[in-house]
């Protein structure tokens, strides 16, 4: 949930994300026309404002803005001079690519690692007996190396 400033000059809704504006006092610029408004928020509620402050510089820009009466024309985060960039983007490790793991947390080979060799059969099922030396010789060699280094642990 976020608060908004609806600029009546240009009919733009400026969205104030709660993380930056929860307890905040300052000036914010309209993303549509550039009008500067003073607001004072306490615990996420508008305590004072929005009051127009012509000729003053804004402290911060809104994160997102749109014009609902004009077909929801949107001003996305990071638009220069209108909105600020969204700094909570995911790190590189959270970009939707699966991690391919061959070994469990204790260092033992896992049967679910991908890609499975073509000899895995339908849906990669090996039944209850998984002959790792025959089906995945490179994983078996890697496991033996880990065992020599002492990286394989029991419970």
MARDREN-367848 format. One record per residue: residue number from 1; residue in three letters; x, y, z of N, C-alpha, C in turn. Coordinates in pm, 1 decimal, padded with zeros to 6 digits. Layout:
! residues N
+-----+--------+----------+----------+----------+----------+----------+----------+----------+----------+----------+
: num : residu :      npx :      npy :      npz :     capx :     capy :     capz :      cpx :      cpy :      cpz :
+-----+--------+----------+----------+----------+----------+----------+----------+----------+----------+----------+
: NUM :    ALA :        X :        Y :        Z :        X :        Y :        Z :        X :        Y :        Z :
...
+-----+--------+----------+----------+----------+----------+----------+----------+----------+----------+----------+
! end
This chain:
! residues 155
+-----+--------+----------+----------+----------+----------+----------+----------+----------+----------+----------+
: num : residu :      npx :      npy :      npz :     capx :     capy :     capz :      cpx :      cpy :      cpz :
+-----+--------+----------+----------+----------+----------+----------+----------+----------+----------+----------+
:   1 :    UNK :  00084.1 : -00116.6 :  00000.0 :  00000.0 :  00000.0 :  00000.0 :  00089.2 :  00123.6 :  00000.0 :
:   2 :    UNK :  00049.8 :  00224.7 : -00073.3 :  00128.0 :  00347.7 : -00075.9 :  00033.5 :  00467.3 : -00077.4 :
:   3 :    UNK :  00086.2 :  00581.2 : -00044.1 :  00009.8 :  00704.3 : -00050.6 :  00032.5 :  00767.2 : -00186.9 :
:   4 :    UNK : -00051.8 :  00861.7 : -00222.3 : -00039.2 :  00926.9 : -00352.4 : -00049.8 :  01077.7 : -00336.2 :
:   5 :    UNK :  00003.0 :  01147.3 : -00433.6 : -00023.4 :  01289.5 : -00450.8 : -00084.3 :  01302.5 : -00590.1 :
:   6 :    UNK : -00209.3 :  01346.5 : -00595.2 : -00277.4 :  01362.1 : -00723.8 : -00266.4 :  01508.5 : -00763.0 :
:   7 :    UNK : -00183.8 :  01536.5 : -00860.2 : -00160.7 :  01673.0 : -00906.3 : -00279.5 :  01716.6 : -00991.1 :
:   8 :    UNK : -00347.0 :  01820.5 : -00946.4 : -00465.7 :  01868.4 : -01018.9 : -00428.3 :  01954.2 : -01140.0 :
:   9 :    UNK : -00303.4 :  02000.4 : -01144.7 : -00260.3 :  02081.2 : -01259.3 : -00248.2 :  01996.8 : -01386.6 :
:  10 :    UNK : -00189.1 :  01877.9 : -01372.5 : -00163.1 :  01795.0 : -01490.9 : -00234.3 :  01659.6 : -01485.0 :
:  11 :    UNK : -00314.3 :  01637.8 : -01380.1 : -00390.9 :  01514.0 : -01363.3 : -00300.5 :  01390.7 : -01356.0 :
:  12 :    UNK : -00189.6 :  01403.0 : -01283.3 : -00095.5 :  01292.1 : -01265.6 : -00103.0 :  01240.3 : -01122.8 :
:  13 :    UNK : -00104.7 :  01108.9 : -01108.3 : -00099.8 :  01046.6 : -00976.4 :  00044.7 :  01006.8 : -00950.1 :
:  14 :    UNK :  00104.6 :  01065.1 : -00846.0 :  00241.5 :  01035.1 : -00806.0 :  00236.0 :  00938.8 : -00687.6 :
:  15 :    UNK :  00297.9 :  00823.5 : -00701.7 :  00293.0 :  00720.8 : -00598.0 :  00411.2 :  00735.1 : -00503.2 :
:  16 :    UNK :  00382.0 :  00739.3 : -00373.7 :  00484.2 :  00751.7 : -00270.4 :  00498.1 :  00616.4 : -00203.1 :
:  17 :    UNK :  00602.6 :  00544.3 : -00236.4 :  00622.0 :  00411.1 : -00179.1 :  00644.5 :  00423.1 : -00028.8 :
:  18 :    UNK :  00586.8 :  00332.0 :  00049.7 :  00589.1 :  00346.3 :  00195.3 :  00727.0 :  00336.0 :  00259.2 :
:  19 :    UNK :  00824.1 :  00274.8 :  00193.7 :  00954.8 :  00256.3 :  00255.4 :  01028.1 :  00388.3 :  00271.7 :
:  20 :    UNK :  01015.6 :  00476.7 :  00173.9 :  01083.3 :  00605.7 :  00183.5 :  00999.4 :  00711.1 :  00253.9 :
:  21 :    UNK :  00867.0 :  00698.2 :  00249.4 :  00780.7 :  00804.6 :  00298.9 :  00705.3 :  00767.7 :  00425.8 :
:  22 :    UNK :  00748.1 :  00665.6 :  00498.1 :  00675.3 :  00622.7 :  00617.4 :  00676.2 :  00732.9 :  00723.9 :
:  23 :    UNK :  00791.0 :  00778.4 :  00761.7 :  00807.4 :  00893.7 :  00851.6 :  00897.0 :  00991.7 :  00777.5 :
:  24 :    UNK :  00835.9 :  01085.3 :  00706.9 :  00913.8 :  01170.4 :  00618.1 :  00852.3 :  01308.4 :  00611.0 :
:  25 :    UNK :  00939.8 :  01408.5 :  00601.4 :  00895.2 :  01546.1 :  00581.9 :  00986.9 :  01608.4 :  00478.4 :
:  26 :    UNK :  00927.5 :  01664.8 :  00374.7 :  01008.8 :  01726.4 :  00271.3 :  00927.5 :  01763.3 :  00149.2 :
:  27 :    UNK :  00999.9 :  01789.2 :  00042.0 :  00935.6 :  01833.3 : -00081.5 :  00954.0 :  01727.3 : -00189.9 :
:  28 :    UNK :  00848.3 :  01706.3 : -00265.9 :  00848.9 :  01607.4 : -00373.6 :  00798.8 :  01673.6 : -00500.8 :
:  29 :    UNK :  00855.6 :  01632.3 : -00612.2 :  00824.2 :  01693.1 : -00741.1 :  00723.3 :  01606.5 : -00816.0 :
:  30 :    UNK :  00624.3 :  01669.0 : -00877.2 :  00527.4 :  01596.9 : -00959.2 :  00598.7 :  01547.2 : -01084.8 :
:  31 :    UNK :  00576.3 :  01421.7 : -01119.0 :  00642.5 :  01363.4 : -01236.2 :  00582.8 :  01413.6 : -01366.5 :
:  32 :    UNK :  00461.3 :  01467.9 : -01361.0 :  00396.7 :  01514.2 : -01483.3 :  00435.6 :  01655.5 : -01522.8 :
:  33 :    UNK :  00418.1 :  01751.3 : -01430.2 :  00439.6 :  01891.6 : -01465.9 :  00555.1 :  01957.0 : -01392.1 :
:  34 :    UNK :  00611.1 :  01890.8 : -01291.0 :  00725.2 :  01945.7 : -01219.6 :  00689.1 :  02033.5 : -01101.6 :
:  35 :    UNK :  00561.7 :  02042.8 : -01065.6 :  00520.2 :  02120.4 : -00948.7 :  00577.8 :  02055.7 : -00823.1 :
:  36 :    UNK :  00628.5 :  02137.9 : -00731.8 :  00688.0 :  02087.2 : -00609.1 :  00584.1 :  02097.2 : -00496.5 :
:  37 :    UNK :  00566.7 :  01985.7 : -00424.1 :  00472.7 :  01979.1 : -00313.0 :  00547.5 :  01948.1 : -00183.7 :
:  38 :    UNK :  00501.3 :  02011.5 : -00074.3 :  00554.0 :  01981.6 :  00058.2 :  00459.4 :  01881.3 :  00123.4 :
:  39 :    UNK :  00515.1 :  01776.6 :  00184.8 :  00434.1 :  01680.3 :  00259.4 :  00505.0 :  01645.8 :  00389.8 :
:  40 :    UNK :  00424.5 :  01607.5 :  00488.9 :  00477.8 :  01558.3 :  00615.1 :  00398.5 :  01433.2 :  00647.6 :
:  41 :    UNK :  00467.0 :  01318.0 :  00650.1 :  00400.6 :  01191.2 :  00677.6 :  00452.0 :  01135.4 :  00809.8 :
:  42 :    UNK :  00359.0 :  01084.6 :  00890.7 :  00392.5 :  01020.8 :  01017.1 :  00326.1 :  00884.3 :  01018.3 :
:  43 :    UNK :  00406.2 :  00779.5 :  01038.8 :  00357.7 :  00641.0 :  01041.7 :  00273.8 :  00606.9 :  00918.0 :
:  44 :    UNK :  00314.2 :  00659.4 :  00802.9 :  00247.1 :  00626.9 :  00677.8 :  00121.4 :  00706.6 :  00650.3 :
:  45 :    UNK :  00085.3 :  00800.0 :  00738.2 : -00034.3 :  00882.3 :  00718.5 :  00006.9 :  01025.2 :  00685.3 :
:  46 :    UNK : -00066.8 :  01087.9 :  00595.6 : -00038.0 :  01225.3 :  00557.4 : -00076.8 :  01317.3 :  00673.3 :
:  47 :    UNK :  00023.2 :  01372.4 :  00741.6 :  00000.4 :  01459.5 :  00857.0 : -00025.8 :  01602.0 :  00810.1 :
:  48 :    UNK :  00055.0 :  01647.5 :  00714.5 :  00039.7 :  01781.7 :  00659.7 :  00070.2 :  01777.4 :  00510.8 :
:  49 :    UNK : -00009.1 :  01849.4 :  00434.1 :  00015.2 :  01858.3 :  00290.9 : -00079.7 :  01772.5 :  00210.4 :
:  50 :    UNK : -00063.3 :  01762.9 :  00085.2 :  00039.3 :  01828.1 :  00003.2 :  00010.5 :  01977.2 : -00018.0 :
:  51 :    UNK :  00113.7 :  02057.9 :  00005.4 :  00105.0 :  02202.1 : -00015.1 :  00199.3 :  02239.2 : -00128.6 :
:  52 :    UNK :  00149.9 :  02318.2 : -00220.5 :  00231.8 :  02359.1 : -00334.0 :  00341.8 :  02454.4 : -00286.9 :
:  53 :    UNK :  00464.1 :  02434.4 : -00337.0 :  00579.4 :  02519.0 : -00303.1 :  00646.7 :  02563.8 : -00433.1 :
:  54 :    UNK :  00592.2 :  02666.4 : -00497.9 :  00650.7 :  02710.2 : -00625.0 :  00790.0 :  02770.0 : -00606.3 :
:  55 :    UNK :  00878.3 :  02738.7 : -00700.4 :  01013.2 :  02793.0 : -00700.7 :  01111.6 :  02721.9 : -00611.1 :
:  56 :    UNK :  01070.4 :  02620.9 : -00535.9 :  01162.2 :  02548.4 : -00447.6 :  01208.4 :  02419.4 : -00515.3 :
:  57 :    UNK :  01325.6 :  02375.0 : -00472.7 :  01381.2 :  02250.5 : -00525.7 :  01325.0 :  02130.5 : -00449.3 :
:  58 :    UNK :  01294.9 :  02020.5 : -00518.0 :  01242.9 :  01901.8 : -00448.5 :  01354.4 :  01827.4 : -00375.6 :
:  59 :    UNK :  01317.4 :  01757.1 : -00268.0 :  01411.4 :  01671.2 : -00196.0 :  01422.4 :  01534.6 : -00262.2 :
:  60 :    UNK :  01312.7 :  01488.7 : -00320.3 :  01307.9 :  01354.4 : -00376.3 :  01203.5 :  01350.2 : -00488.0 :
:  61 :    UNK :  01216.9 :  01253.0 : -00574.9 :  01120.4 :  01231.7 : -00682.7 :  01032.9 :  01111.8 : -00648.4 :
:  62 :    UNK :  00911.9 :  01106.0 : -00703.6 :  00830.1 :  00986.2 : -00679.3 :  00891.3 :  00865.4 : -00749.1 :
:  63 :    UNK :  00850.3 :  00747.9 : -00706.8 :  00901.5 :  00625.2 : -00767.8 :  00830.8 :  00594.3 : -00899.2 :
:  64 :    UNK :  00701.3 :  00621.5 : -00904.1 :  00619.4 :  00585.0 : -01019.7 :  00507.1 :  00686.3 : -01030.2 :
:  65 :    UNK :  00458.8 :  00710.1 : -01149.9 :  00345.7 :  00800.8 : -01169.7 :  00265.6 :  00753.3 : -01290.5 :
:  66 :    UNK :  00136.8 :  00786.8 : -01290.2 :  00054.2 :  00758.1 : -01407.6 : -00057.5 :  00860.4 : -01418.3 :
:  67 :    UNK : -00126.3 :  00857.0 : -01532.4 : -00236.6 :  00948.8 : -01559.3 : -00361.0 :  00865.3 : -01586.5 :
:  68 :    UNK : -00440.2 :  00835.4 : -01481.6 : -00553.1 :  00744.4 : -01498.9 : -00663.9 :  00798.6 : -01587.8 :
:  69 :    UNK : -00677.9 :  00929.7 : -01597.3 : -00783.4 :  00986.1 : -01682.0 : -00739.8 :  01003.7 : -01826.4 :
:  70 :    UNK : -00618.1 :  00964.9 : -01856.3 : -00566.5 :  00974.8 : -01993.2 : -00516.5 :  00838.7 : -02039.2 :
:  71 :    UNK : -00594.9 :  00735.5 : -02011.4 : -00560.0 :  00601.7 : -02056.1 : -00447.2 :  00537.0 : -01978.6 :
:  72 :    UNK : -00426.6 :  00578.4 : -01855.4 : -00320.0 :  00525.0 : -01770.3 : -00182.4 :  00535.9 : -01835.9 :
:  73 :    UNK : -00155.5 :  00651.2 : -01892.5 : -00020.8 :  00679.4 : -01942.7 :  00072.5 :  00675.2 : -01823.1 :
:  74 :    UNK :  00177.7 :  00595.5 : -01831.3 :  00261.8 :  00573.0 : -01713.7 :  00398.8 :  00636.5 : -01729.1 :
:  75 :    UNK :  00454.7 :  00676.0 : -01615.2 :  00591.5 :  00726.9 : -01607.9 :  00665.9 :  00628.2 : -01519.0 :
:  76 :    UNK :  00748.0 :  00546.5 : -01579.2 :  00813.3 :  00434.7 : -01510.6 :  00927.6 :  00480.2 : -01419.9 :
:  77 :    UNK :  00965.3 :  00397.1 : -01323.2 :  01079.5 :  00430.1 : -01237.4 :  01207.1 :  00449.1 : -01319.0 :
:  78 :    UNK :  01285.3 :  00547.4 : -01280.6 :  01412.2 :  00572.6 : -01347.2 :  01402.1 :  00664.7 : -01467.1 :
:  79 :    UNK :  01285.5 :  00727.3 : -01492.3 :  01273.0 :  00823.7 : -01601.9 :  01346.7 :  00950.4 : -01559.9 :
:  80 :    UNK :  01449.9 :  00991.6 : -01632.6 :  01533.1 :  01105.4 : -01589.9 :  01451.4 :  01233.4 : -01568.8 :
:  81 :    UNK :  01469.7 :  01295.6 : -01451.7 :  01403.5 :  01421.2 : -01418.7 :  01259.0 :  01407.8 : -01373.5 :
:  82 :    UNK :  01202.9 :  01286.0 : -01381.7 :  01062.1 :  01268.1 : -01344.2 :  01044.2 :  01171.0 : -01227.5 :
:  83 :    UNK :  01106.9 :  01055.7 : -01235.5 :  01097.2 :  00957.0 : -01127.8 :  01237.2 :  00909.0 : -01091.8 :
:  84 :    UNK :  01249.6 :  00858.7 : -00970.2 :  01380.6 :  00809.0 : -00928.6 :  01393.1 :  00661.5 : -00965.6 :
:  85 :    UNK :  01513.6 :  00610.5 : -00976.2 :  01530.6 :  00469.3 : -01011.7 :  01487.7 :  00377.1 : -00898.0 :
:  86 :    UNK :  01446.6 :  00258.9 : -00935.7 :  01407.7 :  00157.3 : -00838.1 :  01534.0 :  00084.9 : -00795.8 :
:  87 :    UNK :  01579.6 :  00109.9 : -00673.6 :  01707.0 :  00055.8 : -00626.9 :  01696.2 : -00081.2 : -00563.9 :
:  88 :    UNK :  01578.4 : -00137.9 : -00556.3 :  01561.1 : -00268.6 : -00493.3 :  01554.1 : -00378.9 : -00597.4 :
:  89 :    UNK :  01629.6 : -00366.1 : -00703.0 :  01631.9 : -00469.1 : -00805.9 :  01701.0 : -00593.5 : -00752.8 :
:  90 :    UNK :  01663.1 : -00709.9 : -00802.4 :  01724.1 : -00832.3 : -00751.2 :  01871.9 : -00840.7 : -00787.0 :
:  91 :    UNK :  01946.0 : -00907.0 : -00699.4 :  02087.2 : -00928.6 : -00727.0 :  02101.7 : -01027.8 : -00841.4 :
:  92 :    UNK :  02221.9 : -01042.0 : -00890.3 :  02247.9 : -01130.8 : -01003.5 :  02204.9 : -01273.9 : -00977.1 :
:  93 :    UNK :  02213.6 : -01316.6 : -00850.1 :  02181.4 : -01455.6 : -00821.1 :  02031.6 : -01482.3 : -00822.0 :
:  94 :    UNK :  01948.1 : -01376.9 : -00830.9 :  01803.7 : -01395.0 : -00830.4 :  01742.5 : -01355.1 : -00964.0 :
:  95 :    UNK :  01799.4 : -01396.9 : -01071.5 :  01748.5 : -01357.2 : -01202.4 :  01667.6 : -01466.7 : -01271.1 :
:  96 :    UNK :  01626.4 : -01567.2 : -01198.9 :  01537.3 : -01666.8 : -01255.2 :  01604.7 : -01784.5 : -01321.6 :
:  97 :    UNK :  01733.4 : -01798.4 : -01306.3 :  01801.9 : -01914.8 : -01361.9 :  01825.8 : -02013.8 : -01248.7 :
:  98 :    UNK :  01792.4 : -02137.4 : -01274.3 :  01806.8 : -02239.3 : -01170.2 :  01954.3 : -02269.5 : -01144.3 :
:  99 :    UNK :  01984.7 : -02296.1 : -01019.6 :  02118.5 : -02340.0 : -00983.2 :  02126.3 : -02489.9 : -01007.5 :
: 100 :    UNK :  02226.8 : -02531.9 : -01079.8 :  02245.4 : -02674.2 : -01105.5 :  02342.5 : -02728.5 : -01002.2 :
: 101 :    UNK :  02292.8 : -02811.0 : -00916.0 :  02374.6 : -02868.4 : -00809.8 :  02395.5 : -03016.9 : -00836.4 :
: 102 :    UNK :  02518.9 : -03060.1 : -00819.2 :  02551.7 : -03201.0 : -00835.9 :  02569.8 : -03268.9 : -00701.3 :
: 103 :    UNK :  02598.1 : -03189.9 : -00597.7 :  02630.3 : -03246.4 : -00467.4 :  02541.9 : -03184.3 : -00359.3 :
: 104 :    UNK :  02510.7 : -03267.4 : -00259.4 :  02430.4 : -03220.1 : -00146.3 :  02515.2 : -03131.0 : -00057.7 :
: 105 :    UNK :  02453.6 : -03078.1 :  00046.9 :  02525.3 : -02990.2 :  00138.7 :  02637.6 : -03064.5 :  00211.3 :
: 106 :    UNK :  02624.2 : -03196.6 :  00223.6 :  02729.8 : -03276.6 :  00287.8 :  02834.4 : -03324.3 :  00188.1 :
: 107 :    UNK :  02814.5 : -03297.6 :  00058.4 :  02914.5 : -03333.6 : -00041.2 :  02887.4 : -03460.6 : -00118.1 :
: 108 :    UNK :  02775.2 : -03528.4 : -00092.3 :  02743.9 : -03651.8 : -00164.7 :  02672.5 : -03619.7 : -00296.1 :
: 109 :    UNK :  02694.9 : -03702.1 : -00399.0 :  02627.6 : -03678.0 : -00527.2 :  02475.9 : -03687.1 : -00513.3 :
: 110 :    UNK :  02407.7 : -03598.5 : -00583.5 :  02261.0 : -03599.1 : -00582.4 :  02211.1 : -03661.8 : -00710.9 :
: 111 :    UNK :  02101.1 : -03730.3 : -00701.7 :  02044.4 : -03792.5 : -00821.2 :  01970.2 : -03690.7 : -00907.2 :
: 112 :    UNK :  01937.5 : -03575.9 : -00852.3 :  01853.0 : -03479.5 : -00922.9 :  01931.8 : -03375.4 : -01000.3 :
: 113 :    UNK :  02061.5 : -03391.3 : -01012.5 :  02137.4 : -03286.8 : -01080.3 :  02103.0 : -03284.4 : -01228.1 :
: 114 :    UNK :  02117.6 : -03168.3 : -01286.9 :  02083.5 : -03151.4 : -01428.1 :  02204.8 : -03094.8 : -01498.9 :
: 115 :    UNK :  02223.3 : -03121.2 : -01624.2 :  02142.5 : -03209.1 : -01707.9 :  02179.3 : -03355.9 : -01685.6 :
: 116 :    UNK :  02080.4 : -03438.3 : -01687.5 :  02103.8 : -03581.8 : -01670.8 :  02160.5 : -03639.0 : -01800.7 :
: 117 :    UNK :  02239.4 : -03743.7 : -01790.6 :  02291.6 : -03805.1 : -01913.4 :  02177.5 : -03869.9 : -01992.4 :
: 118 :    UNK :  02194.4 : -03886.7 : -02125.2 :  02089.8 : -03945.0 : -02207.6 :  02048.8 : -04084.7 : -02161.8 :
: 119 :    UNK :  02135.0 : -04156.0 : -02092.1 :  02102.9 : -04291.2 : -02049.2 :  02008.7 : -04292.7 : -01928.9 :
: 120 :    UNK :  01962.7 : -04176.8 : -01884.6 :  01877.1 : -04169.7 : -01766.9 :  01736.6 : -04223.4 : -01793.9 :
: 121 :    UNK :  01699.9 : -04234.7 : -01918.8 :  01568.6 : -04289.8 : -01950.5 :  01458.8 : -04186.0 : -01937.6 :
: 122 :    UNK :  01335.6 : -04232.3 : -01918.6 :  01219.8 : -04143.9 : -01913.2 :  01225.3 : -04058.6 : -01786.9 :
: 123 :    UNK :  01216.8 : -03928.4 : -01805.0 :  01214.4 : -03830.8 : -01694.7 :  01332.6 : -03847.3 : -01600.4 :
: 124 :    UNK :  01442.2 : -03898.3 : -01648.4 :  01563.0 : -03909.5 : -01567.5 :  01551.2 : -04007.8 : -01453.6 :
: 125 :    UNK :  01467.7 : -04111.0 : -01469.2 :  01451.9 : -04204.5 : -01358.2 :  01554.2 : -04316.8 : -01369.1 :
: 126 :    UNK :  01621.5 : -04342.2 : -01259.3 :  01720.3 : -04449.2 : -01253.9 :  01672.2 : -04563.9 : -01166.1 :
: 127 :    UNK :  01547.9 : -04559.5 : -01125.1 :  01500.5 : -04661.7 : -01033.0 :  01565.4 : -04643.4 : -00897.1 :
: 128 :    UNK :  01573.4 : -04748.8 : -00819.0 :  01632.3 : -04736.9 : -00685.5 :  01782.8 : -04754.9 : -00687.1 :
: 129 :    UNK :  01835.1 : -04819.9 : -00790.0 :  01979.2 : -04838.3 : -00798.6 :  02034.6 : -04734.2 : -00894.3 :
: 130 :    UNK :  02124.5 : -04654.5 : -00842.7 :  02183.6 : -04549.5 : -00924.6 :  02332.5 : -04577.4 : -00932.9 :
: 131 :    UNK :  02374.4 : -04632.4 : -01042.7 :  02514.3 : -04665.5 : -01062.3 :  02585.5 : -04541.1 : -01114.2 :
: 132 :    UNK :  02632.8 : -04459.3 : -01021.9 :  02690.5 : -04330.3 : -01058.0 :  02818.3 : -04345.4 : -01140.4 :
: 133 :    UNK :  02895.9 : -04449.6 : -01114.7 :  03019.8 : -04468.7 : -01190.5 :  02990.8 : -04489.9 : -01337.7 :
: 134 :    UNK :  02883.2 : -04560.3 : -01368.5 :  02849.0 : -04590.3 : -01507.3 :  02770.9 : -04476.3 : -01572.6 :
: 135 :    UNK :  02673.4 : -04419.3 : -01499.1 :  02585.1 : -04318.9 : -01557.8 :  02649.0 : -04180.5 : -01565.8 :
: 136 :    UNK :  02731.0 : -04144.5 : -01469.5 :  02791.3 : -04011.6 : -01465.4 :  02936.0 : -04020.7 : -01420.7 :
: 137 :    UNK :  03024.4 : -04067.0 : -01506.5 :  03163.9 : -04084.8 : -01464.2 :  03232.2 : -03954.9 : -01423.3 :
: 138 :    UNK :  03197.2 : -03842.4 : -01486.4 :  03262.5 : -03715.6 : -01450.2 :  03219.4 : -03670.4 : -01310.1 :
: 139 :    UNK :  03093.7 : -03696.3 : -01273.0 :  03047.4 : -03661.7 : -01137.4 :  03112.8 : -03754.0 : -01035.5 :
: 140 :    UNK :  03130.1 : -03880.5 : -01072.0 :  03195.2 : -03976.0 : -00982.6 :  03338.8 : -03933.1 : -00954.2 :
: 141 :    UNK :  03411.3 : -03889.5 : -01057.4 :  03548.6 : -03843.9 : -01039.7 :  03553.9 : -03718.7 : -00950.6 :
: 142 :    UNK :  03460.6 : -03628.8 : -00973.9 :  03455.1 : -03507.1 : -00893.1 :  03425.7 : -03540.4 : -00746.0 :
: 143 :    UNK :  03338.6 : -03639.3 : -00723.5 :  03305.5 : -03684.2 : -00588.1 :  03429.1 : -03743.3 : -00519.8 :
: 144 :    UNK :  03505.9 : -03827.2 : -00593.6 :  03626.5 : -03887.1 : -00536.5 :  03728.6 : -03780.1 : -00498.2 :
: 145 :    UNK :  03740.4 : -03675.9 : -00580.6 :  03832.2 : -03565.9 : -00549.2 :  03787.5 : -03492.0 : -00422.7 :
: 146 :    UNK :  03656.4 : -03468.1 : -00411.5 :  03603.6 : -03401.5 : -00292.6 :  03628.7 : -03485.7 : -00167.8 :
: 147 :    UNK :  03617.2 : -03618.7 : -00183.0 :  03639.0 : -03709.4 : -00070.0 :  03784.6 : -03704.0 : -00024.5 :
: 148 :    UNK :  03877.3 : -03698.2 : -00121.8 :  04020.2 : -03689.6 : -00087.9 :  04052.0 : -03559.7 : -00013.9 :
: 149 :    UNK :  03985.9 : -03450.1 : -00052.5 :  04010.9 : -03320.4 :  00009.7 :  03943.1 : -03306.8 :  00146.2 :
: 150 :    UNK :  03855.5 : -03402.5 :  00178.8 :  03785.9 : -03397.7 :  00306.9 :  03662.4 : -03310.6 :  00305.4 :
: 151 :    UNK :  03607.9 : -03282.5 :  00186.9 :  03489.8 : -03197.1 :  00176.6 :  03359.8 : -03274.6 :  00191.5 :
: 152 :    UNK :  03366.9 : -03408.0 :  00198.0 :  03248.9 : -03490.9 :  00214.8 :  03232.3 : -03521.3 :  00363.1 :
: 153 :    UNK :  03112.6 : -03491.5 :  00416.9 :  03088.5 : -03508.5 :  00560.2 :  02974.9 : -03606.0 :  00583.9 :
: 154 :    UNK :  02979.0 : -03671.0 :  00697.9 :  02864.9 : -03750.7 :  00741.8 :  02774.7 : -03660.3 :  00823.8 :
: 155 :    UNK :  02668.2 : -03718.5 :  00872.4 :  02573.8 : -03640.5 :  00952.5 :  02648.4 : -03567.4 :  01059.3 :
+-----+--------+----------+----------+----------+----------+----------+----------+----------+----------+----------+
! end
